[in-house]
């Protein structure tokens, strides 16, 4: 367990990211590579694409907060990108490793935040209800949780156990 502390103003929100780490682990447990890339009936993104998306979203958040890093996944999982065939994507292990790399980077990035940074206006496109970087972090936790919830739902659709409960 890490002893890195985060500013009190975002402590509760950072718990959501920590909980999401566990939900992703559970969502991926026991899935074959084929299952992880299976598109839901009627369209939508498969679990592995969603994992790539939340991984790059974490990196983008950290970049906006001054602690960015190269996640190594390029633009394949960007918002609005056109999903290609599975061979166009990095192997599952590469995506999972990039996801795992975000954990320590999130802890360290959040620990480095100051009240001045948290109260500053965020960079980038406007987001609903977001007026400062603390709000950006909260929005990002919501965004990530939304997609991780999709991963859990897709897992159940594939006939696997749920991720919570």
C-alpha positions as CSV (number, residue, x, y, z in Angstrom):
1,X,0.0,0.0,0.0
2,X,1.3,3.4,-1.0
3,X,2.0,6.1,1.6
4,X,1.8,8.9,-0.9
5,X,-0.8,11.4,0.2
6,X,-3.0,13.6,-2.0
7,X,-4.5,17.0,-1.3
8,X,-7.5,16.7,1.0
9,X,-9.7,18.5,-1.6
10,X,-9.5,15.6,-4.0
11,X,-9.0,12.7,-1.6
12,X,-12.5,11.3,-2.0
13,X,-12.4,11.5,-5.8
14,X,-9.1,9.7,-6.0
15,X,-10.7,6.8,-4.1
16,X,-12.9,6.3,-7.2
17,X,-9.8,5.8,-9.4
18,X,-8.4,3.3,-6.9
19,X,-11.7,1.4,-6.9
20,X,-11.7,1.4,-10.7
21,X,-8.3,-0.2,-10.6
22,X,-9.8,-3.2,-8.9
23,X,-12.9,-3.2,-11.1
24,X,-10.7,-3.4,-14.2
25,X,-8.7,-6.3,-12.7
26,X,-12.0,-8.2,-12.1
27,X,-13.4,-7.3,-15.5
28,X,-10.4,-8.8,-17.2
29,X,-10.1,-11.9,-15.0
30,X,-10.6,-15.1,-17.0
31,X,-11.3,-13.4,-20.3
32,X,-9.7,-14.9,-23.4
33,X,-8.1,-12.5,-25.9
34,X,-11.0,-13.3,-28.2
35,X,-13.6,-12.4,-25.5
36,X,-11.7,-9.2,-24.7
37,X,-12.1,-8.0,-28.3
38,X,-15.6,-9.2,-28.9
39,X,-17.9,-6.5,-30.1
40,X,-21.3,-6.3,-28.4
41,X,-24.3,-7.2,-30.4
42,X,-25.7,-4.2,-32.1
43,X,-22.3,-2.4,-32.1
44,X,-20.2,-0.7,-29.5
45,X,-16.7,-1.0,-28.2
46,X,-15.2,-4.2,-26.9
47,X,-13.6,-4.5,-23.4
48,X,-10.1,-4.2,-24.7
49,X,-10.8,-1.0,-26.6
50,X,-12.5,0.5,-23.5
51,X,-9.4,-0.4,-21.5
52,X,-7.2,1.4,-24.0
53,X,-9.5,4.4,-23.9
54,X,-9.5,4.7,-20.1
55,X,-5.7,4.3,-20.1
56,X,-5.1,7.2,-22.5
57,X,-7.8,9.2,-20.7
58,X,-5.7,8.9,-17.5
59,X,-2.6,10.0,-19.4
60,X,-4.5,13.0,-20.9
61,X,-5.7,14.0,-17.5
62,X,-2.2,13.9,-16.0
63,X,-0.9,15.9,-19.0
64,X,-3.5,18.6,-18.3
65,X,-2.4,18.6,-14.7
66,X,1.3,18.9,-15.6
67,X,2.4,15.3,-15.1
68,X,1.8,13.7,-18.5
69,X,3.6,10.7,-19.9
70,X,3.7,8.7,-23.1
71,X,1.3,5.8,-22.7
72,X,2.7,4.2,-25.8
73,X,-0.8,3.5,-27.4
74,X,-0.9,6.4,-29.9
75,X,-4.3,7.7,-31.0
76,X,-6.0,4.4,-31.5
77,X,-8.2,4.8,-28.5
78,X,-8.9,8.5,-28.7
79,X,-12.4,9.9,-28.3
80,X,-14.1,9.8,-31.7
81,X,-11.6,7.5,-33.3
82,X,-12.8,4.9,-35.8
83,X,-12.3,1.5,-34.4
84,X,-10.3,-0.7,-36.7
85,X,-9.8,-4.5,-37.0
86,X,-8.2,-6.2,-34.0
87,X,-4.8,-6.7,-35.7
88,X,-4.4,-2.9,-36.0
89,X,-4.1,-2.7,-32.2
90,X,-1.3,-3.5,-29.8
91,X,-1.4,-6.9,-28.2
92,X,-3.5,-7.3,-25.1
93,X,-0.5,-7.4,-22.8
94,X,0.8,-4.1,-24.1
95,X,-2.6,-2.4,-23.4
96,X,-2.8,-4.0,-19.9
97,X,0.8,-3.0,-19.1
98,X,0.0,0.6,-20.1
99,X,-3.1,0.5,-17.9
100,X,-1.1,-0.8,-14.9
101,X,1.5,1.9,-15.5
102,X,-1.1,4.6,-14.9
103,X,-1.6,3.5,-11.3
104,X,1.6,4.8,-9.8
105,X,1.6,7.8,-12.2
106,X,-1.9,8.8,-10.9
107,X,-0.8,8.5,-7.3
108,X,2.4,10.5,-7.9
109,X,0.6,13.1,-10.1
110,X,-2.1,13.7,-7.6
111,X,0.3,13.9,-4.7
112,X,2.2,16.7,-6.6
113,X,-0.9,18.9,-7.0
114,X,-1.2,22.1,-5.1
115,X,-4.3,24.1,-4.2
116,X,-3.2,26.6,-6.8
117,X,-3.1,23.9,-9.6
118,X,-6.5,22.5,-8.4
119,X,-8.2,25.8,-8.4
120,X,-6.8,26.9,-11.8
121,X,-9.0,26.8,-14.9
122,X,-8.5,23.5,-16.9
123,X,-7.0,23.4,-20.4
124,X,-8.8,21.8,-23.4
125,X,-12.3,21.6,-24.5
126,X,-15.0,22.6,-22.1
127,X,-16.6,19.9,-20.0
128,X,-20.0,20.0,-18.4
129,X,-19.8,21.6,-14.9
130,X,-16.0,21.8,-14.9
131,X,-14.6,25.2,-13.9
132,X,-11.3,24.2,-12.3
133,X,-8.8,21.3,-12.3
134,X,-10.4,19.7,-9.2
135,X,-13.6,19.5,-11.2
136,X,-11.7,18.1,-14.1
137,X,-10.4,15.3,-11.9
138,X,-14.0,14.6,-10.7
139,X,-15.3,14.6,-14.3
140,X,-12.5,12.2,-15.3
141,X,-13.4,9.8,-12.4
142,X,-17.0,9.9,-13.7
143,X,-15.9,9.3,-17.3
144,X,-13.7,6.4,-16.3
145,X,-16.3,4.8,-14.1
146,X,-18.8,5.0,-17.0
147,X,-16.5,3.0,-19.3
148,X,-15.5,0.6,-16.6
149,X,-19.2,0.0,-15.9
150,X,-19.5,-0.8,-19.6
151,X,-16.7,-3.3,-19.3
152,X,-18.5,-5.1,-16.4
153,X,-21.7,-5.2,-18.5
154,X,-19.9,-6.6,-21.5
155,X,-18.3,-9.2,-19.3
156,X,-21.7,-10.4,-18.1
157,X,-22.9,-10.5,-21.7
158,X,-20.1,-12.8,-22.6
159,X,-21.3,-15.2,-19.9
160,X,-18.7,-14.4,-17.2
161,X,-19.4,-13.5,-13.6
162,X,-20.0,-9.9,-12.5
163,X,-17.2,-7.6,-11.2
164,X,-19.0,-6.3,-8.1
165,X,-20.9,-7.9,-5.3
